[in-house]
Amino acid sequence: MKRLNQFIKSMVKKFLPFLPLAILLLVAPIWVLKKSGEVTDIDDVVIKQFNSKKRVLFGRKYYSDTFYQKLKASQLNQPDVLALGTSRVMAFREKFFKSEYSFYNAGGGARRLSHYHDFLKELTKGKLPKILIVAFDQHFFNPNWTGLKRFKSFAETATKKSFYDTWNMARLYLLNDILFNRSFSITKVIKKLGDESLIGLNAKSFQVGYLNDGSWFYGQVALTGHSEYNEGFSPTIKKIKYGQEDWEYASEVNHQVLPELEELLTFCKQNNIHLVSFLPPFAHKVIEAYKEVGEKQSYVFKIYETIEPIYKKYGFKVFDYSDLALIASDEETFDGYHGSEVAYGRLLLRLAEKDKILENYINRELIERRLKEVSGPYFLLDGSL
């Protein structure tokens, strides 16, 4: 017993000097997560962005609740014009539309075709949009796309994550980043802790996240001019070449998902929603990469001819802007498949030229004026926060 006591005392003496460091490593992440707003309840964020007349940027780094966030915000905003899809629809901004019409960008609220109809059904307790703008990622129509297994029912996907899940994952990743990865500047975060218009570590460190209207703000990525355009979109082209996740090989369109598309068309028809649909743009260099791979990736060029007759049957139109060269230059995209505000401003003008109902809703004068004024490829509106 005496030897045991002596051993314990010796161990205490050895590790006592490290106790303050251990406490710091435990407390510091908790303090940073709390003060940065990284673990702020998503419902509180939605309400704050809805009520605020000033710009509020919400950008978590570790745990996304995007499905739930976009659904709740859409239910709260009840917009006249709703944009719905993945991140490839997030560049549409509220100011692209006339001030007398409300707009919300629910980009991130759908990750497969069935989600569009399911999302709209959740809005039926309130006011449905008059105009629905949707973009369908091309891989939605890929029969070998692994997302068909990863993204299942909308109800399951759009369920709010528990506070414990959010907190626990953020705490573990943050500690790892502070000690090893250094993927963000803790100094920048500390400097911005008092700025309540920035919620979350990405917002405070990189000025990246969701704006009040639901659109995505690229912040530091765009402000510094860094994008994969400078690298020739090599990461994206590599995925296409080797058929990696979300870019799997396929030579034919997946006809099994077409009933999911028809559910959306039927719902819009029955509820008098004017539907504006398009296949979102890839950089021209990315389109050329698809062509170079040949038959193994040829499904991409068969999507429009497959879905256009279905749209026609329901009295709607769908537009194919898969090639960014139709409206803009390659430098107006960040990674070869996410277009900038400038690119999507051009896209909206082109869509409105072909859709006179949509034309009545857009702020053409502002978009055209800003396209003449801006010199950079990313921000069409104010690029500062």
DOKEDO-402897 format. One line per 8 residues: number of its first residue (from 1); their letters; for each residue x, y, z negated of C-alpha. Coordinates in steps of 0.25 Angstrom, whole numbers, plus 2048, in hexadecimal, padded with zeros to 3 digits. Example, Ala and Ser with C-alpha at 12.3 -4.5 7.8 and 13.67 -1.06 7.14 Angstrom:
2
1> AS> 831:7EE:7E1  837:7FC:7E3
This chain:
385
1> MKRLNQFI> 800:800:800  80B:809:7FC  812:807:80A  805:809:811  803:817:80A  811:81B:80D  80F:817:81C  802:81F:81C
9> KSMVKKFL> 809:82B:816  815:82A:820  80B:829:82C  803:835:827  810:83D:826  814:839:834  807:83D:83A  803:849:832
17> PFLPLAIL> 80A:853:83A  802:84E:846  7F5:850:83F  7F3:85E:844  7F5:85A:852  7EB:84F:851  7E1:858:84C  7E4:862:857
25> LLVAPIWV> 7E2:857:862  7D5:853:85B  7CF:861:859  7D5:869:865  7CD:861:870  7C0:863:868  7C3:872:866  7C6:873:875
33> LKKSGEVT> 7BA:86B:87A  7B0:873:871  7B6:881:873  7B7:87F:883  7A9:87A:884  7AD:86D:88A  7A3:865:881  798:870:881
41> DIDDVVIK> 78A:869:882  786:869:891  778:86E:88E  77E:87A:887  787:87D:894  77B:87C:89D  773:885:895  77E:88F:893
49> QFNSKKRV> 781:890:8A2  772:891:8A5  770:89D:89B  77D:8A4:89E  77D:8B0:8A8  78C:8AF:8A8  794:8A4:8AE  797:898:8A6
57> LFGRKYYS> 7A0:88D:8AB  79F:87F:8A5  7AA:876:8A8  7AD:869:8A0  7BA:862:8A2  7B7:854:89C  7A9:850:89C  79F:854:8A7
65> DTFYQKLK> 790:854:8A4  78D:85A:8B2  780:851:8B6  779:855:8A9  77E:864:8A9  779:866:8B8  76C:85F:8B5  769:867:8A8
73> ASQLNQPD> 76E:874:8AF  765:872:8BB  759:86F:8B2  75C:87C:8AA  75E:885:8B6  753:87F:8BF  75A:886:8CB  753:88A:8D8
81> VLALGTSR> 75F:884:8E0  767:878:8DA  774:872:8E0  775:863:8DC  780:859:8DF  78E:856:8DA  79A:860:8D8  799:862:8E7
89> VMAFREKF> 78D:86B:8E6  793:873:8DA  798:87F:8E3  78B:885:8E5  789:891:8DC  77D:899:8D7  781:8A5:8DE  780:89E:8EB
97> FKSEYSFY> 771:8A0:8EA  768:8AC:8E9  766:8B1:8DB  757:8AF:8DB  759:8A0:8DC  75F:898:8D0  76A:88E:8D3  771:883:8CC
105> NAGGGARR> 77C:879:8D1  77A:86B:8CB  786:866:8D2  78B:85A:8CA  77D:856:8C7  77D:84B:8D2  787:840:8D4  780:837:8DE
113> LSHYHDFL> 774:838:8E7  769:833:8DD  76D:83E:8D3  767:849:8DB  759:844:8DA  75B:840:8CC  760:84E:8C8  755:855:8CF
121> KELTKGKL> 74B:84C:8C8  750:851:8BA  74D:85F:8BF  73E:85D:8C1  73A:861:8B3  73E:86F:8B7  73F:877:8C4  745:870:8D0
129> PKILIVAF> 74E:878:8D9  749:87E:8E6  756:87B:8ED  75F:86F:8EB  76D:86F:8F1  773:861:8F0  781:85C:8F5  783:84D:8F7
137> DQHFFNPN> 791:848:8F5  795:83F:900  799:834:8F7  78A:833:8F2  788:82C:900  794:822:8FE  790:814:8FC  79D:811:8F5
145> WTGLKRFK> 79D:81D:8EC  7A0:819:8DD  797:825:8D8  78B:81C:8DB  78F:814:8CF  795:81F:8C7  789:829:8C8  77D:821:8C4
153> SFAETATK> 76F:827:8BF  76E:836:8BE  767:834:8B0  774:82D:8AB  77D:837:8B2  776:843:8AD  775:840:89F  77C:849:895
161> KSFYDTWN> 789:844:890  789:843:880  791:84E:878  79A:842:873  79E:83E:881  7A1:84C:886  7A9:84F:879  7B0:842:878
169> MARLYLLN> 7B5:841:887  7B9:850:887  7C1:84F:87A  7C9:843:87F  7CC:849:88D  7CF:856:887  7DA:851:87E  7E0:849:889
177> DILFNRSF> 7E0:855:892  7E7:85E:887  7F1:854:884  7F5:84E:891  7EE:852:89E  7ED:861:89B  7E3:862:8A6  7DE:870:8A1
185> SITKVIKK> 7E4:87C:89A  7E0:87C:88B  7E5:88A:88A  7DB:88F:895  7D0:888:88D  7D3:88F:880  7D4:89C:887  7C6:89A:88D
193> LGDESLIG> 7C0:894:880  7B8:8A1:87D  7B2:8A2:88B  7A4:89C:88A  7A2:89D:899  7AB:892:89A  7A6:884:895  7AF:878:895
201> LNAKSFQV> 7BE:875:897  7BE:876:8A6  7B6:883:8A6  7C0:889:89C  7CD:884:8A2  7CA:883:8B1  7BD:88C:8B3  7B7:880:8B9
209> GYLNDGSW> 7A9:87B:8B7  79A:87E:8B9  794:88C:8BA  786:890:8B5  780:88C:8C3  786:87E:8C2  790:881:8CD  79F:87C:8CB
217> FYGQVALT> 7AA:887:8C9  7B8:882:8CD  7BF:88D:8C5  7CE:88B:8C4  7CE:881:8CF  7C9:88B:8D9  7CF:898:8D2  7DD:891:8D4
225> GHSEYNEG> 7DA:88D:8E2  7DE:87E:8DE  7D6:874:8E6  7D8:867:8ED  7D7:86F:8FA  7E6:873:8F7  7E9:864:8F7  7E1:860:904
233> FSPTIKKI> 7D6:85A:8FC  7E0:84E:8FB  7D9:848:8EE  7CB:848:8F5  7D1:842:902  7D8:837:8FB  7CB:833:8F4  7C5:832:902
241> KYGQEDWE> 7D0:82B:908  7D1:820:8FE  7C2:81F:8FB  7C3:823:8EC  7B8:826:8E2  7AD:82F:8E8  7B3:82E:8F5  7B1:81F:8F8
249> YASEVNHQ> 7B2:819:906  7A5:817:90D  7A1:816:91C  792:817:91A  788:820:912  782:819:906  773:818:90A  76F:812:8FC
257> VLPELEEL> 770:820:8F6  767:827:901  75A:824:8F9  760:82D:8EE  761:838:8F8  753:836:8FC  74F:837:8ED  755:845:8ED
265> LTFCKQNN> 74E:849:8FA  741:844:8F6  741:84B:8E8  745:859:8EF  73A:857:8FA  730:854:8EF  734:860:8E6  736:86A:8F1
273> IHLVSFLP> 744:86C:8EF  74C:871:8FA  758:868:8FC  765:86D:902  76F:861:903  77D:860:909  789:857:909  794:85F:902
281> PFAHKVIE> 7A1:863:909  7AE:85C:909  7BB:864:90D  7BD:862:91C  7CA:85B:919  7C2:851:910  7B8:84E:91B  7C4:84B:924
289> AYKEVGEK> 7CA:842:91A  7BC:83A:91A  7BD:839:929  7CC:834:929  7C8:829:91F  7BE:825:92A  7B3:81A:929  7B6:817:91A
297> QSYVFKIY> 7B1:825:916  7A7:828:922  79A:828:919  79D:836:916  79A:83A:925  78D:832:925  786:838:919  77F:843:920
305> ETIEPIYK> 77A:83B:92C  774:831:921  76D:83B:918  768:846:922  75D:83D:928  758:83B:919  758:84A:916  750:84C:923
313> KYGFKVFD> 746:842:91F  743:84B:913  744:858:91A  751:85C:914  75F:85F:91A  76D:85B:916  779:862:91A  787:85B:91C
321> YSDLALIA> 792:864:918  79C:859:915  7A7:860:91C  7AB:86E:916  7B0:872:923  7A1:875:927  7A1:881:91E  7AE:884:917
329> SDEETFDG> 7BD:881:917  7C4:876:90F  7CA:880:905  7BC:882:8FF  7BB:875:8F8  7C3:871:8EC  7C6:862:8EE  7C0:85F:8FC
337> YHGSEVAY> 7B2:85D:8F7  7AE:868:8ED  7AB:875:8F5  7AE:882:8EF  7A4:88D:8EC  7A8:893:8FA  7A6:886:901  798:884:8FB
345> GRLLLRLA> 794:893:8FD  797:890:90C  78F:883:90B  783:889:905  782:893:910  783:888:91A  778:880:913  76F:88C:912
353> EKDKILEN> 771:88F:921  76B:881:924  760:882:919  758:88F:919  751:88C:90C  75F:88B:905  762:898:90C  758:89F:904
361> YINRELIE> 75F:89C:8F7  76D:89E:8FA  775:8AB:8F7  77A:8AC:906  77F:8BB:904  787:8B8:8F8  78E:8AB:8FE  791:8B1:90B
369> RRLKEVSG> 797:8BE:905  79F:8B6:8FB  7A4:8AD:906  7AA:8B9:90D  7B0:8BF:900  7B7:8B3:8FA  7C5:8AF:8FE  7C7:8A2:8F7
377> PYFLLDGS> 7C1:894:8FA  7BA:891:8EC  7B2:89C:8E6  7A6:8A3:8ED  7A1:8AA:8E1  7A9:8B0:8D5  7B4:8A6:8D2  7B7:8AC:8C4
385> L> 7B2:8A8:8B7
